[in-house]
Amino acid sequence: MTRSITRWATVGLAVAAAGGLFSLTAPAASAHGGCGNQGKVVINDGTGSEPPSTVWGHSHTTGEHYVHHVRRNSDGTKTRHWYEDNDTKLLPDRDKPDTPYRTDKCALSVTP
């Protein structure tokens, strides 16, 4: 009987998680790139990382995504190149090189 209850509880948790009842990720209001205007964030502010600097992007518990560079396109748009900070704030002295995250083609009016 106990095995059956455990099995049904496990199935119930799996269904709830698949349905989005549990959320272990960042809140929905947190942006993950895209063409929305971004705010200023500080990168490389974990221990053992390069000197901190302020850039356009957004923060997460474990680090930041930031606009590494912007290219103007011939069609009147721009491409924003996003990077991950990778300073791993939750683990001291675990800084790793920043890595490309995504690119987005945006209107010229988007900041930055």
Stockholm file with secondary structure:
# STOCKHOLM 1.0

chainA/1-112         MTRSITRWATVGLAVAAAGGLFSLTAPAASAHGGCGNQGKVVINDGTGSEPPSTVWGHSHTTGEHYVHHVRRNSDGTKTRHWYEDNDTKLLPDRDKPDTPYRTDKCALSVTP
#=GR chainA/1-112 SS CHHHHHHHHHHHHHHHHHTTSCCCSCCTTSCCSSSSCCEEEEESCSTTSSCCEEEEEEEETTEEEEEEEEEECTTSEEEEEEEECCCCTTSTTCCCCCEEEEEEEEETTSCC
#=GC SS_cons         CHHHHHHHHHHHHHHHHHTTSCCCSCCTTSCCSSSSCCEEEEESCSTTSSCCEEEEEEEETTEEEEEEEEEECTTSEEEEEEEECCCCTTSTTCCCCCEEEEEEEEETTSCC
//
